[in-house]
Amino acid sequence: MKKEGVALEENTIKRRTYDTRIKYLAKKGLLPESYKKIIHRSLLCKWKQEPMEKYTGFELNENIDQLYDVMKLVSEHENLQKALRGLLRIQKTLKDVIGTGKKYVSKLKKHKTQVVKTIERVAEVFTIEKACKMMRISDSTFRTWAMETYFKCGNSVLKLCSNAYPNQLTHQEIHKMHKLLTDTRYMMWPVRSLAYFAKNKGLVIAHVNTWYKYTKLFDLERIVLRKIYKQYEEGIRATKPDEIWHADVTELKMEDGKTAHIYLVIDNFSRFILSWRISMSLCWQTRLETFKEAVYRSNQKGEKRIKTRLIVDGGSENNNQYVEDYLEYCERNIDKMVAYKDILKSNSMVEYTNRTLKYEYLFVRRINNLRHLGQIMFHAVHDYTCVRPHGAIGGLTPAQAYLGKTVDIFKEKLLMKEAALSRVDWNQTHNCKGCPFGCN
């Protein structure tokens, strides 16, 4: 009795029931090898010969026949399996590090190390070009990210090996650039003006965009007091000095509670301040003085034949009989026009100069009284016209542009090329000590 019970128990253990999907895979020839080893071949042969109609719901399998065909194709090709694993790996990387949204490449760049390593892993199956297309980045972007991943250097501001990236600024240039950017004398200058100033002085010969890039890397706080003004279309523009002048008056409240008036006359072509005055009142006498000084200064150049258009606003200090009489009989041919009345253009050129002087030179200081304002204005006008280069006139100072100096574009390009070659030579011969990338 005991032997019969043991035999019955063993037969029960050996007897198995199989899922219908296993039978379907066996009939289609897609059954994995691990199942073929444990299922008797006679049973497999039986399943292959059985009609599909034997099983209720067999028609549901017809909708996934195409999927089984793909599975069969994948099971027979090892390279195809690797390719699919590579695709899944790329998709997982994209989903993990970036997801979806705007500015795709900029978001992807934050995880460039993970992206580079993923592309390199799947490059055994795909080419790097195809992997880059799947990641939706260009080949050049991948190469750049790969270099930045494997050639990191803690001694560089860009965190890149100077031997592998010899075009970056040298240590001396970086120190000079940082010194200029942090100098209190130029703290209110735009970065663009500093770039031209350094190039004109031969301190750092680099493109303006390079200055913006390193300023951001230095994480410097260059506070500029500016209002956000409405953008207008480009105003009237002159083709040579003394062709168009602008005149305007702006107000400034001082520490003593009084309000001063600042009178300006500027040249349109060069942005040169021909004349300026400060007064406690708005009057035609002070305005007339500025016109006389502007005429005297322009006559010093010896070009009295040029007809000058003087653009003013509709204020009474500009439009009165005394000013009209002087301009009619002065030794220079001047045609006065009122903005938005005689011409459709505004007087925005001089208004912009007023804002620059106020927000970059005057508002950053405590101005006690009119005398103190005069001292500060003297230095501000000198710095604005004779020291600070302006990007709108090719990096010249307004004084240089007014006196007829021009920018030699060929010489500028040659100078930039020589500086780049010198930078590469220095970086390749003066590198980090003990660098694992071959630096000396």
KOLPA-676503 format. One record per residue (C-alpha): residue in one letter; x, y, z. Coordinates in steps of 0.05 Angstrom, whole numbers, plus 5000, padded with zeros to 4 digits. Example, Ala and Ser with C-alpha at 12.3 -4.5 7.8 and 13.67 -1.06 7.14 Angstrom:
A524649105156
S527349795143
This chain:
M500050005000
K505750475016
K509250324950
E502850454910
G501851124945
V509051344930
A508251164856
L501751544851
E504952164882
E510952134834
N506252084774
T502352694799
I508853094804
K511252894734
R504553074703
R504253804681
T499254264649
Y501554804599
D499055494584
T495655574517
R500656104497
I506255584502
K502355134455
Y501455714407
L508855894409
A510655164397
K506055144336
K509255784309
G516255534323
L517756104372
L518355694435
P524755864474
E530055314481
S529255284556
Y522055034547
K523854544492
K528554174539
I523154034592
I517453874544
H517453194510
R518353214435
S512152794423
L508053304459
L511053864418
C509553474354
K502353384377
W501454124389
K504154294320
Q499053824287
E492954044327
P488254534292
M487755224322
E480155174324
K480854684381
Y482155254430
T476655764445
G478856474431
F484356264381
E482356844335
L485357344385
N492257084367
E491357304295
N491858034317
I498857924345
D501557474290
Q505758044265
L508758144334
Y510557404338
D513957464270
V518158024296
M519857634358
K521957044315
L526357484273
V529557784334
S530757104366
E534456874304
H539157474298
E543857644355
N545958314324
L538758524319
Q537858374393
K543858824409
A540959364364
L534359354401
R537759374468
G541659974444
L535260324422
L531960184488
R538060454525
I537961104485
Q530561194496
K531361074571
T536961574574
L532962104538
K526961984583
D531062004646
V535362614633
I531063074591
G523962844578
T520363304529
G519864054520
K523164664489
K530664804484
Y532164064475
V539664114463
S540864614520
K537364154569
L541063544541
K547663904550
K546863894626
H547563134622
K552663104566
T557062594603
Q551462094607
V549562224534
V556762124510
K557561474547
T550861214521
I552661364449
E559361034457
R556160404485
V551260324427
A556660504376
E558559764373
V551859624340
F550360284306
T555260794280
I556361414321
E552861824266
K546461404272
A546661424347
C547262184345
K541162224299
M537261804349
M539362294403
R537562864357
I544363204362
S549563354309
D556162984301
S560063614318
T556063704382
F557662994403
R565063084389
T565163734429
W561563404488
A566162794484
M572363244488
E569363624546
T567762974581
Y574562654575
F579063264576
K576863614640
C581964054675
G581064394742
N586464914726
S582365214668
V576565704673
L573065304619
K574664654657
L578064394593
C585164174581
S589064734548
N593064224508
A586763914478
Y583464604472
P589265074454
N584565614427
Q582165824496
L584966444529
T591766394563
H592466484638
Q595467184628
E589567394584
I584567134634
H587867504691
K587868154651
M580668064631
H578567934703
K582368544727
L578868994676
L572068704692
T572968824766
D576269514760
T571870034793
R573770544739
Y570270124686
M564969794729
M559370184694
W562170074624
P558569564580
V562568924569
R562769084495
S566369744508
L571369384553
A572768884498
Y574469434448
F578469814501
A582769204516
K583869074442
N585769794427
K590669794485
G593569114465
L591668794532
V586868244510
I585468144436
A579167734434
H572167764404
V566568114441
N562867454448
T568967154483
W568467714535
Y561167564547
K562766824555
Y568266924606
T564367454643
K558966934654
L564166414675
F567266894725
D560266984755
L561467734764
E556068214786
R556668814740
I550669214764
V548169694712
L542470174731
R537970184671
K530570264657
I526969834607
Y524870284550
K520270144492
Q524169944430
Y523270404370
E525370334298
E532370584280
G532571344279
I535971824232
R543271674216
A548772114188
T554171884139
K559672354164
P561272814223
D557673484229
E552173264182
I546873194237
W546973484307
H542173354364
A540473804423
D536573624486
V535773804560
T534873314617
E533573414691
L537273144752
K535273204825
M541073324873
E542073164946
D540373884967
G533373784939
K534474244879
T533674034806
A539174164755
H538374194680
I543673864636
Y544274134565
L547573714511
V549273794437
I551973164404
D554172954335
N549872404304
F555272034266
S560571984321
R556272064385
F561272604404
I558873114456
L560173774422
S557874194480
W554774134549
R552374594604
I548874534671
S544075044699
M538775124752
S533775384703
L531175224633
C532875834591
W534776044521
Q541376374545
T544575714567
R541875364504
L544975904460
E551675824494
T551775084477
F550175234404
K555775744400
E560775254431
A558674704383
V559575164323
Y566375394348
R568774674360
S566474444291
N569775044257
Q576374844289
K576474244242
G576374704182
E570174404149
K565374994148
R562174814081
I558374224108
K550974364116
T548774154186
R541773944206
L540374114279
I534773694309
V531473954373
D524973834410
G519274324416
G521674664480
S521775424485
E529275424501
N530575154431
N525275534393
N525676284404
Q527876904366
Y534776944397
V536676234376
E533576334307
D537576974295
Y544076664316
L543276034273
E541276464212
Y547376914215
C552676464245
E558776274204
R556175574192
N550275334149
I545475044201
D538374824186
K534374744251
M528874224252
V523874034306
A522973284318
Y516073004300
K514273684270
D519073854214
I521373124208
L517972464225
K523972204264
S525072294339
N530872604376
S532571924406
M540071974394
V541372514445
E536072234492
Y539971574493
T546371964510
N542672314566
R540471654595
T547471364590
L550571944627
K545271934681
Y544771184694
E552171004685
Y555671624712
L551072054754
F545971604789
V551571174818
R554171764858
R551472224911
I551272914879
N550973454933
N549974094894
L550874434826
R558374524835
H559273794852
L555073604791
G559674034747
Q565873654771
I562672974759
M559973184691
F566973404669
H569872724683
A563772354655
V563872724589
H571372624582
D570671874596
Y564671794550
T567772174490
C575272064496
V576571414534
R570770934527
P570170574459
H563270494429
G561069864392
A556270254347
I562270604314
G566769994309
G570370054375
L572770764366
T571771304417
P566971864397
A572872354394
Q576571904345
A570471814301
Y569072564301
L576172724280
G575472254220
K579071634244
T576470984213
V577170244230
D581969854187
I578169194179
F583968834146
K588669034202
E583468824254
K582768124223
L590268044219
L591068254291
M585767754314
K589067194273
E595967334302
A593067344373
A589666664360
L596066344334
S599966624393
R594766364441
V595065664411
D602665664414
W602765874487
N597465374509
Q601064794476
T607764964508
H605565214577
N600864694604
C599164384671
K604564014710
G603163274717
C597163294669
P594862594648
F593262834578
G600362974558
C601263684583
N608463884600
